[in-house]
Amino acid sequence: MSAPASVPDTLDTPSKQGFHRRIGVFDSGLGGLSVLRALHQYLPLAEMLYVADSGHAPYGEKDTEHIIARSEYITNFLLEQGAQAIVIACNTATAAAAQHLRNRWPNVPIIGVEPGVKPAVTHSPSGRIGVLATPGTLASPKFQHLVERHGRNADITLQACPGLAKEIEGGELDTPRLRELVTQFARPLQEAHSDTIVLGCTHYPFVRPLFEQVLGPEVRIIDTSDAVARHVAHLVTELPACAPQTCSGHIRFWSSGKPAHLSQIVQRWFNLECEAQALP
Ligand code: DGL
């Protein structure tokens, strides 16, 4: 099957910067692959360790304690595998658990992601922006602070998208059900005349073409994965280099759900051979 329009044909894109480092990345499931893709583009020589917590997805509809416990377990696992830095490739887990992880591992760089409210406000000609995210992200104090900090003078429409990440987890990116959900969640933003829309969940870039079709070409869509990857690429220069023979652009995958499903998706979306293992 050919790669969908939102996904490059391969992860082997040209090098922007090359550093031999080992980086742990996790998400509730497949969404973090949108961040992994950008990380690999900026750091093609770094070894990436990716955990999809698909057995516990979606995080966006779980309570904070559960997400903190899962994030702690996975971070510990990634550090045991030799990760030098952790990227929380999930807005919901960042909102719920980033501070907890930083308190627990103060010497490990822990990089989170957050909805791109700031760039949206900067770029919106009308000041009317929309944010699509999980119910958990939108309800979190961290997100409320983000809006207070950067969105004071903007007219912001918040749209929770229950069920959308779960549907994307299935791996088919253009189903009638997905089109229905995208149309439903886009409608309040259209009614509010938002001209800039934030994809505030790392799963959503995989259905960006559907949002583009529904919202039309005048609406700007903000996805922060590239900015996050740039930030990580800059940050890891301060970490010691791994021996090139042990760390050379390889990506290892684990899943707490069905490893075969993750392998199949990585192969299908990125044309990359993948043998995901079960997360212990
Ligand atoms: N990909 C995640 C995020 O960025 C979470 C989706 C979910 O598990 O609900 O928020």
py3Dmol code that shows the C-alpha trace and the ligand (Angstrom):
import py3Dmol

protein = """\
ATOM      1  CA  MET A   1       0.000   0.000   0.000  1.00  0.00           C
ATOM      2  CA  SER A   2       1.353   3.433  -0.832  1.00  0.00           C
ATOM      3  CA  ALA A   3       2.073   5.913   1.963  1.00  0.00           C
ATOM      4  CA  PRO A   4      -0.784   8.325   2.701  1.00  0.00           C
ATOM      5  CA  ALA A   5      -0.229  11.952   1.726  1.00  0.00           C
ATOM      6  CA  SER A   6       0.482  12.957   5.327  1.00  0.00           C
ATOM      7  CA  VAL A   7       3.370  10.530   5.647  1.00  0.00           C
ATOM      8  CA  PRO A   8       6.672  10.598   3.743  1.00  0.00           C
ATOM      9  CA  ASP A   9       7.560   7.506   1.699  1.00  0.00           C
ATOM     10  CA  THR A  10      10.519   6.810   3.908  1.00  0.00           C
ATOM     11  CA  LEU A  11      12.114   7.930   7.143  1.00  0.00           C
ATOM     12  CA  ASP A  12      15.510   8.044   5.422  1.00  0.00           C
ATOM     13  CA  THR A  13      15.413  11.727   4.519  1.00  0.00           C
ATOM     14  CA  PRO A  14      18.592  13.768   4.098  1.00  0.00           C
ATOM     15  CA  SER A  15      20.612  14.659   7.142  1.00  0.00           C
ATOM     16  CA  LYS A  16      20.219  18.092   8.698  1.00  0.00           C
ATOM     17  CA  GLN A  17      22.485  17.425  11.678  1.00  0.00           C
ATOM     18  CA  GLY A  18      24.243  14.235  12.660  1.00  0.00           C
ATOM     19  CA  PHE A  19      24.823  13.311  16.268  1.00  0.00           C
ATOM     20  CA  HIS A  20      25.415   9.895  17.778  1.00  0.00           C
ATOM     21  CA  ARG A  21      23.023   9.955  20.711  1.00  0.00           C
ATOM     22  CA  ARG A  22      20.357   7.599  22.072  1.00  0.00           C
ATOM     23  CA  ILE A  23      16.920   9.116  22.524  1.00  0.00           C
ATOM     24  CA  GLY A  24      13.835   7.562  24.095  1.00  0.00           C
ATOM     25  CA  VAL A  25      10.467   8.580  22.672  1.00  0.00           C
ATOM     26  CA  PHE A  26       7.012   7.540  23.818  1.00  0.00           C
ATOM     27  CA  ASP A  27       3.347   8.140  23.203  1.00  0.00           C
ATOM     28  CA  SER A  28       0.081   6.447  24.064  1.00  0.00           C
ATOM     29  CA  GLY A  29       0.363   4.734  20.685  1.00  0.00           C
ATOM     30  CA  LEU A  30       1.022   5.644  17.064  1.00  0.00           C
ATOM     31  CA  GLY A  31       0.721   9.437  17.410  1.00  0.00           C
ATOM     32  CA  GLY A  32       4.298   9.911  18.572  1.00  0.00           C
ATOM     33  CA  LEU A  33       5.444   8.543  15.219  1.00  0.00           C
ATOM     34  CA  SER A  34       4.736  12.029  13.827  1.00  0.00           C
ATOM     35  CA  VAL A  35       7.344  13.394  16.263  1.00  0.00           C
ATOM     36  CA  LEU A  36       9.699  10.452  15.681  1.00  0.00           C
ATOM     37  CA  ARG A  37       9.600  11.153  11.939  1.00  0.00           C
ATOM     38  CA  ALA A  38      10.720  14.759  12.542  1.00  0.00           C
ATOM     39  CA  LEU A  39      13.353  13.707  15.097  1.00  0.00           C
ATOM     40  CA  HIS A  40      14.856  11.225  12.673  1.00  0.00           C
ATOM     41  CA  GLN A  41      15.034  13.901  10.009  1.00  0.00           C
ATOM     42  CA  TYR A  42      16.973  16.248  12.303  1.00  0.00           C
ATOM     43  CA  LEU A  43      19.043  13.527  13.990  1.00  0.00           C
ATOM     44  CA  PRO A  44      19.558  10.788  11.401  1.00  0.00           C
ATOM     45  CA  LEU A  45      22.542   9.322  13.267  1.00  0.00           C
ATOM     46  CA  ALA A  46      20.865   9.142  16.656  1.00  0.00           C
ATOM     47  CA  GLU A  47      19.466   5.843  17.820  1.00  0.00           C
ATOM     48  CA  MET A  48      15.770   6.197  18.608  1.00  0.00           C
ATOM     49  CA  LEU A  49      13.944   3.960  21.074  1.00  0.00           C
ATOM     50  CA  TYR A  50      10.190   4.253  20.556  1.00  0.00           C
ATOM     51  CA  VAL A  51       7.502   2.963  22.908  1.00  0.00           C
ATOM     52  CA  ALA A  52       3.860   2.903  21.815  1.00  0.00           C
ATOM     53  CA  ASP A  53       1.707   2.369  24.893  1.00  0.00           C
ATOM     54  CA  SER A  54      -1.111   1.102  22.689  1.00  0.00           C
ATOM     55  CA  GLY A  55      -2.289  -1.342  25.330  1.00  0.00           C
ATOM     56  CA  HIS A  56      -3.279   1.696  27.408  1.00  0.00           C
ATOM     57  CA  ALA A  57      -4.423   4.096  24.658  1.00  0.00           C
ATOM     58  CA  PRO A  58      -6.106   6.463  24.452  1.00  0.00           C
ATOM     59  CA  TYR A  59      -4.529   8.551  27.215  1.00  0.00           C
ATOM     60  CA  GLY A  60      -6.812  11.486  26.443  1.00  0.00           C
ATOM     61  CA  GLU A  61      -9.742   9.850  28.140  1.00  0.00           C
ATOM     62  CA  LYS A  62      -7.845   8.354  31.140  1.00  0.00           C
ATOM     63  CA  ASP A  63      -7.285   9.878  34.569  1.00  0.00           C
ATOM     64  CA  THR A  64      -4.099  11.741  35.407  1.00  0.00           C
ATOM     65  CA  GLU A  65      -2.799   9.156  37.918  1.00  0.00           C
ATOM     66  CA  HIS A  66      -2.950   6.416  35.307  1.00  0.00           C
ATOM     67  CA  ILE A  67      -1.053   8.521  32.758  1.00  0.00           C
ATOM     68  CA  ILE A  68       1.593   9.461  35.334  1.00  0.00           C
ATOM     69  CA  ALA A  69       2.070   5.805  36.294  1.00  0.00           C
ATOM     70  CA  ARG A  70       2.400   4.710  32.657  1.00  0.00           C
ATOM     71  CA  SER A  71       4.751   7.585  31.797  1.00  0.00           C
ATOM     72  CA  GLU A  72       6.967   6.741  34.757  1.00  0.00           C
ATOM     73  CA  TYR A  73       7.066   3.055  33.879  1.00  0.00           C
ATOM     74  CA  ILE A  74       7.939   3.732  30.238  1.00  0.00           C
ATOM     75  CA  THR A  75      10.553   6.376  31.055  1.00  0.00           C
ATOM     76  CA  ASN A  76      12.225   3.974  33.449  1.00  0.00           C
ATOM     77  CA  PHE A  77      12.217   1.293  30.747  1.00  0.00           C
ATOM     78  CA  LEU A  78      13.718   3.650  28.153  1.00  0.00           C
ATOM     79  CA  LEU A  79      16.452   4.756  30.565  1.00  0.00           C
ATOM     80  CA  GLU A  80      17.275   1.090  31.251  1.00  0.00           C
ATOM     81  CA  GLN A  81      17.716   0.680  27.490  1.00  0.00           C
ATOM     82  CA  GLY A  82      20.298   3.474  27.569  1.00  0.00           C
ATOM     83  CA  ALA A  83      18.241   6.505  26.526  1.00  0.00           C
ATOM     84  CA  GLN A  84      20.117   9.738  27.288  1.00  0.00           C
ATOM     85  CA  ALA A  85      17.080  11.983  26.843  1.00  0.00           C
ATOM     86  CA  ILE A  86      13.336  11.368  26.829  1.00  0.00           C
ATOM     87  CA  VAL A  87      10.880  12.919  24.414  1.00  0.00           C
ATOM     88  CA  ILE A  88       7.274  12.730  25.589  1.00  0.00           C
ATOM     89  CA  ALA A  89       5.741  12.659  22.110  1.00  0.00           C
ATOM     90  CA  CYS A  90       2.258  13.123  23.496  1.00  0.00           C
ATOM     91  CA  ASN A  91       0.478  16.335  24.505  1.00  0.00           C
ATOM     92  CA  THR A  92      -1.734  14.528  26.996  1.00  0.00           C
ATOM     93  CA  ALA A  93       1.162  12.792  28.776  1.00  0.00           C
ATOM     94  CA  THR A  94       3.191  16.001  28.777  1.00  0.00           C
ATOM     95  CA  ALA A  95       0.341  17.871  30.452  1.00  0.00           C
ATOM     96  CA  ALA A  96      -0.225  15.102  33.000  1.00  0.00           C
ATOM     97  CA  ALA A  97       3.256  13.783  33.717  1.00  0.00           C
ATOM     98  CA  ALA A  98       6.153  15.960  32.459  1.00  0.00           C
ATOM     99  CA  GLN A  99       6.680  17.707  35.774  1.00  0.00           C
ATOM    100  CA  HIS A 100       6.502  14.428  37.666  1.00  0.00           C
ATOM    101  CA  LEU A 101       9.113  12.839  35.390  1.00  0.00           C
ATOM    102  CA  ARG A 102      11.418  15.862  35.691  1.00  0.00           C
ATOM    103  CA  ASN A 103      11.168  15.731  39.485  1.00  0.00           C
ATOM    104  CA  ARG A 104      11.908  12.018  39.494  1.00  0.00           C
ATOM    105  CA  TRP A 105      14.841  12.246  37.023  1.00  0.00           C
ATOM    106  CA  PRO A 106      16.259  15.754  37.479  1.00  0.00           C
ATOM    107  CA  ASN A 107      19.460  14.970  35.553  1.00  0.00           C
ATOM    108  CA  VAL A 108      17.783  13.587  32.447  1.00  0.00           C
ATOM    109  CA  PRO A 109      16.641  15.983  29.720  1.00  0.00           C
ATOM    110  CA  ILE A 110      12.891  15.383  29.448  1.00  0.00           C
ATOM    111  CA  ILE A 111      11.288  17.192  26.546  1.00  0.00           C
ATOM    112  CA  GLY A 112       7.537  17.442  26.211  1.00  0.00           C
ATOM    113  CA  VAL A 113       5.185  18.691  23.527  1.00  0.00           C
ATOM    114  CA  GLU A 114       2.353  21.170  23.890  1.00  0.00           C
ATOM    115  CA  PRO A 115      -0.301  22.533  21.541  1.00  0.00           C
ATOM    116  CA  GLY A 116       1.110  25.322  19.360  1.00  0.00           C
ATOM    117  CA  VAL A 117      -1.015  28.118  20.800  1.00  0.00           C
ATOM    118  CA  LYS A 118       1.871  30.576  20.674  1.00  0.00           C
ATOM    119  CA  PRO A 119       2.704  30.135  16.941  1.00  0.00           C
ATOM    120  CA  ALA A 120      -1.017  30.096  16.129  1.00  0.00           C
ATOM    121  CA  VAL A 121      -1.587  33.434  17.851  1.00  0.00           C
ATOM    122  CA  THR A 122       1.494  34.854  16.114  1.00  0.00           C
ATOM    123  CA  HIS A 123       0.364  33.743  12.664  1.00  0.00           C
ATOM    124  CA  SER A 124      -3.378  34.290  12.819  1.00  0.00           C
ATOM    125  CA  PRO A 125      -4.409  37.388  10.842  1.00  0.00           C
ATOM    126  CA  SER A 126      -7.763  37.655  12.634  1.00  0.00           C
ATOM    127  CA  GLY A 127      -6.748  36.434  16.102  1.00  0.00           C
ATOM    128  CA  ARG A 128      -9.416  33.735  15.894  1.00  0.00           C
ATOM    129  CA  ILE A 129      -7.743  30.392  16.475  1.00  0.00           C
ATOM    130  CA  GLY A 130      -8.961  26.882  17.132  1.00  0.00           C
ATOM    131  CA  VAL A 131      -7.301  24.130  19.158  1.00  0.00           C
ATOM    132  CA  LEU A 132      -8.019  20.455  18.537  1.00  0.00           C
ATOM    133  CA  ALA A 133      -6.807  18.205  21.354  1.00  0.00           C
ATOM    134  CA  THR A 134      -7.789  15.380  23.654  1.00  0.00           C
ATOM    135  CA  PRO A 135     -10.224  16.028  26.508  1.00  0.00           C
ATOM    136  CA  GLY A 136      -7.341  15.382  28.944  1.00  0.00           C
ATOM    137  CA  THR A 137      -5.058  17.998  27.394  1.00  0.00           C
ATOM    138  CA  LEU A 138      -7.743  20.686  27.273  1.00  0.00           C
ATOM    139  CA  ALA A 139      -8.782  20.045  30.891  1.00  0.00           C
ATOM    140  CA  SER A 140      -5.225  20.170  32.251  1.00  0.00           C
ATOM    141  CA  PRO A 141      -3.885  23.089  34.336  1.00  0.00           C
ATOM    142  CA  LYS A 142      -0.783  23.094  32.101  1.00  0.00           C
ATOM    143  CA  PHE A 143      -2.907  23.858  29.052  1.00  0.00           C
ATOM    144  CA  GLN A 144      -4.841  26.535  30.910  1.00  0.00           C
ATOM    145  CA  HIS A 145      -1.551  28.240  31.819  1.00  0.00           C
ATOM    146  CA  LEU A 146      -0.469  28.018  28.186  1.00  0.00           C
ATOM    147  CA  VAL A 147      -3.618  29.814  27.073  1.00  0.00           C
ATOM    148  CA  GLU A 148      -3.237  32.439  29.812  1.00  0.00           C
ATOM    149  CA  ARG A 149       0.381  33.009  28.787  1.00  0.00           C
ATOM    150  CA  HIS A 150      -0.008  33.204  25.018  1.00  0.00           C
ATOM    151  CA  GLY A 151      -3.670  33.457  24.185  1.00  0.00           C
ATOM    152  CA  ARG A 152      -4.875  36.404  26.233  1.00  0.00           C
ATOM    153  CA  ASN A 153      -5.632  38.612  23.276  1.00  0.00           C
ATOM    154  CA  ALA A 154      -6.862  35.875  20.972  1.00  0.00           C
ATOM    155  CA  ASP A 155     -10.323  34.496  20.431  1.00  0.00           C
ATOM    156  CA  ILE A 156      -9.718  30.795  21.020  1.00  0.00           C
ATOM    157  CA  THR A 157     -12.158  27.996  20.299  1.00  0.00           C
ATOM    158  CA  LEU A 158     -11.269  24.771  22.072  1.00  0.00           C
ATOM    159  CA  GLN A 159     -12.439  21.539  20.546  1.00  0.00           C
ATOM    160  CA  ALA A 160     -11.957  18.228  22.358  1.00  0.00           C
ATOM    161  CA  CYS A 161     -11.844  15.277  19.961  1.00  0.00           C
ATOM    162  CA  PRO A 162     -12.846  12.163  21.926  1.00  0.00           C
ATOM    163  CA  GLY A 163     -12.468   9.024  19.852  1.00  0.00           C
ATOM    164  CA  LEU A 164     -10.243  10.535  17.153  1.00  0.00           C
ATOM    165  CA  ALA A 165      -6.882   9.227  18.432  1.00  0.00           C
ATOM    166  CA  LYS A 166      -8.444   5.807  18.979  1.00  0.00           C
ATOM    167  CA  GLU A 167      -9.672   5.695  15.400  1.00  0.00           C
ATOM    168  CA  ILE A 168      -6.225   6.669  14.079  1.00  0.00           C
ATOM    169  CA  GLU A 169      -4.721   3.839  16.177  1.00  0.00           C
ATOM    170  CA  GLY A 170      -6.441   1.446  13.770  1.00  0.00           C
ATOM    171  CA  GLY A 171      -3.908   2.493  11.138  1.00  0.00           C
ATOM    172  CA  GLU A 172      -6.323   3.243   8.275  1.00  0.00           C
ATOM    173  CA  LEU A 173      -6.186   6.979   7.690  1.00  0.00           C
ATOM    174  CA  ASP A 174      -9.122   7.577   5.401  1.00  0.00           C
ATOM    175  CA  THR A 175     -12.129   5.662   6.703  1.00  0.00           C
ATOM    176  CA  PRO A 176     -15.737   6.923   6.604  1.00  0.00           C
ATOM    177  CA  ARG A 177     -15.686   7.030  10.430  1.00  0.00           C
ATOM    178  CA  LEU A 178     -12.554   9.224  10.444  1.00  0.00           C
ATOM    179  CA  ARG A 179     -14.090  11.591   7.891  1.00  0.00           C
ATOM    180  CA  GLU A 180     -17.200  11.800  10.030  1.00  0.00           C
ATOM    181  CA  LEU A 181     -15.193  12.621  13.195  1.00  0.00           C
ATOM    182  CA  VAL A 182     -13.019  15.184  11.404  1.00  0.00           C
ATOM    183  CA  THR A 183     -16.089  16.893   9.935  1.00  0.00           C
ATOM    184  CA  GLN A 184     -17.812  16.915  13.334  1.00  0.00           C
ATOM    185  CA  PHE A 185     -14.799  18.358  15.199  1.00  0.00           C
ATOM    186  CA  ALA A 186     -14.007  20.925  12.500  1.00  0.00           C
ATOM    187  CA  ARG A 187     -17.536  22.353  12.466  1.00  0.00           C
ATOM    188  CA  PRO A 188     -17.373  24.508  15.659  1.00  0.00           C
ATOM    189  CA  LEU A 189     -14.067  25.966  14.443  1.00  0.00           C
ATOM    190  CA  GLN A 190     -15.636  26.822  11.089  1.00  0.00           C
ATOM    191  CA  GLU A 191     -18.597  28.403  12.837  1.00  0.00           C
ATOM    192  CA  ALA A 192     -16.202  30.487  14.952  1.00  0.00           C
ATOM    193  CA  HIS A 193     -14.381  31.582  11.743  1.00  0.00           C
ATOM    194  CA  SER A 194     -11.037  30.400  13.106  1.00  0.00           C
ATOM    195  CA  ASP A 195      -8.348  31.045  10.508  1.00  0.00           C
ATOM    196  CA  THR A 196      -5.591  29.096  12.279  1.00  0.00           C
ATOM    197  CA  ILE A 197      -6.036  25.631  13.746  1.00  0.00           C
ATOM    198  CA  VAL A 198      -3.674  23.905  16.154  1.00  0.00           C
ATOM    199  CA  LEU A 199      -3.255  20.134  15.961  1.00  0.00           C
ATOM    200  CA  GLY A 200      -2.837  19.661  19.716  1.00  0.00           C
ATOM    201  CA  CYS A 201      -2.431  15.891  19.702  1.00  0.00           C
ATOM    202  CA  THR A 202       0.418  14.030  18.012  1.00  0.00           C
ATOM    203  CA  HIS A 203      -2.025  11.597  16.399  1.00  0.00           C
ATOM    204  CA  TYR A 204      -3.768  14.323  14.410  1.00  0.00           C
ATOM    205  CA  PRO A 205      -1.012  15.125  11.864  1.00  0.00           C
ATOM    206  CA  PHE A 206      -1.813  11.734  10.356  1.00  0.00           C
ATOM    207  CA  VAL A 207      -5.282  12.982   9.406  1.00  0.00           C
ATOM    208  CA  ARG A 208      -4.138  16.466   8.446  1.00  0.00           C
ATOM    209  CA  PRO A 209      -5.182  15.913   4.804  1.00  0.00           C
ATOM    210  CA  LEU A 210      -8.735  15.232   6.002  1.00  0.00           C
ATOM    211  CA  PHE A 211      -8.777  18.420   8.095  1.00  0.00           C
ATOM    212  CA  GLU A 212      -7.355  20.350   5.130  1.00  0.00           C
ATOM    213  CA  GLN A 213     -10.126  19.061   2.887  1.00  0.00           C
ATOM    214  CA  VAL A 214     -12.836  20.005   5.362  1.00  0.00           C
ATOM    215  CA  LEU A 215     -11.380  23.374   6.429  1.00  0.00           C
ATOM    216  CA  GLY A 216     -10.251  24.532   2.995  1.00  0.00           C
ATOM    217  CA  PRO A 217      -7.022  26.172   1.810  1.00  0.00           C
ATOM    218  CA  GLU A 218      -7.510  29.492   3.620  1.00  0.00           C
ATOM    219  CA  VAL A 219      -7.149  27.918   7.043  1.00  0.00           C
ATOM    220  CA  ARG A 220      -3.606  27.510   8.362  1.00  0.00           C
ATOM    221  CA  ILE A 221      -2.855  24.332  10.297  1.00  0.00           C
ATOM    222  CA  ILE A 222      -0.198  24.327  13.016  1.00  0.00           C
ATOM    223  CA  ASP A 223       1.712  21.143  13.851  1.00  0.00           C
ATOM    224  CA  THR A 224       4.663  21.574  16.219  1.00  0.00           C
ATOM    225  CA  SER A 225       6.525  18.297  15.577  1.00  0.00           C
ATOM    226  CA  ASP A 226       9.187  19.987  13.461  1.00  0.00           C
ATOM    227  CA  ALA A 227       9.802  22.678  16.099  1.00  0.00           C
ATOM    228  CA  VAL A 228      10.042  20.037  18.830  1.00  0.00           C
ATOM    229  CA  ALA A 229      12.563  18.044  16.790  1.00  0.00           C
ATOM    230  CA  ARG A 230      14.668  21.161  16.183  1.00  0.00           C
ATOM    231  CA  HIS A 231      14.649  21.882  19.903  1.00  0.00           C
ATOM    232  CA  VAL A 232      15.696  18.309  20.743  1.00  0.00           C
ATOM    233  CA  ALA A 233      18.431  18.360  18.084  1.00  0.00           C
ATOM    234  CA  HIS A 234      19.860  21.489  19.664  1.00  0.00           C
ATOM    235  CA  LEU A 235      19.595  20.134  23.190  1.00  0.00           C
ATOM    236  CA  VAL A 236      21.265  16.776  22.593  1.00  0.00           C
ATOM    237  CA  THR A 237      24.471  18.427  21.357  1.00  0.00           C
ATOM    238  CA  GLU A 238      25.242  18.931  25.056  1.00  0.00           C
ATOM    239  CA  LEU A 239      25.034  15.197  25.797  1.00  0.00           C
ATOM    240  CA  PRO A 240      28.051  12.893  25.424  1.00  0.00           C
ATOM    241  CA  ALA A 241      28.258  11.021  22.131  1.00  0.00           C
ATOM    242  CA  CYS A 242      27.563   7.282  22.022  1.00  0.00           C
ATOM    243  CA  ALA A 243      30.020   4.992  20.253  1.00  0.00           C
ATOM    244  CA  PRO A 244      28.978   5.151  16.566  1.00  0.00           C
ATOM    245  CA  GLN A 245      29.018   1.350  16.295  1.00  0.00           C
ATOM    246  CA  THR A 246      26.368   1.053  19.034  1.00  0.00           C
ATOM    247  CA  CYS A 247      24.293   3.999  17.950  1.00  0.00           C
ATOM    248  CA  SER A 248      23.906   4.652  14.259  1.00  0.00           C
ATOM    249  CA  GLY A 249      20.508   5.870  13.222  1.00  0.00           C
ATOM    250  CA  HIS A 250      18.796   2.646  14.152  1.00  0.00           C
ATOM    251  CA  ILE A 251      15.197   2.823  15.448  1.00  0.00           C
ATOM    252  CA  ARG A 252      13.923   0.234  17.916  1.00  0.00           C
ATOM    253  CA  PHE A 253      10.231  -0.171  18.677  1.00  0.00           C
ATOM    254  CA  TRP A 254       8.207  -1.592  21.537  1.00  0.00           C
ATOM    255  CA  SER A 255       4.470  -1.779  22.040  1.00  0.00           C
ATOM    256  CA  SER A 256       2.346  -2.584  25.072  1.00  0.00           C
ATOM    257  CA  GLY A 257      -0.445  -3.489  22.653  1.00  0.00           C
ATOM    258  CA  LYS A 258       0.127  -5.655  19.598  1.00  0.00           C
ATOM    259  CA  PRO A 259       3.759  -5.372  18.422  1.00  0.00           C
ATOM    260  CA  ALA A 260       2.804  -6.874  15.041  1.00  0.00           C
ATOM    261  CA  HIS A 261       0.344  -4.015  14.480  1.00  0.00           C
ATOM    262  CA  LEU A 262       3.022  -1.411  15.246  1.00  0.00           C
ATOM    263  CA  SER A 263       5.479  -3.179  12.900  1.00  0.00           C
ATOM    264  CA  GLN A 264       2.874  -3.238  10.159  1.00  0.00           C
ATOM    265  CA  ILE A 265       2.051   0.468  10.567  1.00  0.00           C
ATOM    266  CA  VAL A 266       5.704   1.555  10.583  1.00  0.00           C
ATOM    267  CA  GLN A 267       6.286  -0.544   7.472  1.00  0.00           C
ATOM    268  CA  ARG A 268       3.168   0.829   5.779  1.00  0.00           C
ATOM    269  CA  TRP A 269       3.429   4.521   6.745  1.00  0.00           C
ATOM    270  CA  PHE A 270       7.205   4.909   6.494  1.00  0.00           C
ATOM    271  CA  ASN A 271       8.296   2.021   4.290  1.00  0.00           C
ATOM    272  CA  LEU A 272      10.648   0.989   7.072  1.00  0.00           C
ATOM    273  CA  GLU A 273      11.427  -2.582   8.106  1.00  0.00           C
ATOM    274  CA  CYS A 274      10.361  -2.893  11.722  1.00  0.00           C
ATOM    275  CA  GLU A 275      10.225  -5.715  14.189  1.00  0.00           C
ATOM    276  CA  ALA A 276       8.544  -4.231  17.218  1.00  0.00           C
ATOM    277  CA  GLN A 277       8.882  -6.081  20.495  1.00  0.00           C
ATOM    278  CA  ALA A 278       6.419  -6.483  23.346  1.00  0.00           C
ATOM    279  CA  LEU A 279       6.953  -3.918  26.099  1.00  0.00           C
ATOM    280  CA  PRO A 280       7.777  -5.983  29.198  1.00  0.00           C
TER     281      PRO A 280
END
"""
ligand_1 = """\
10
DGL
N -1.049 11.406 21.030
C -1.529 11.881 22.252
C -1.497 13.378 22.408
O -0.671 14.021 21.783
C -2.635 11.200 22.981
C -3.768 10.618 22.270
C -4.543 9.721 23.212
O -3.993 8.687 23.572
O -5.639 10.102 23.619
O -2.243 13.956 23.153
"""
view = py3Dmol.view(width=600, height=400)
view.addModel(protein, "pdb")
view.setStyle({"model": 0}, {"cartoon": {"style": "trace"}})
view.addModel(ligand_1, "xyz")
view.setStyle({"model": 1}, {"stick": {}})
view.zoomTo()
view.show()
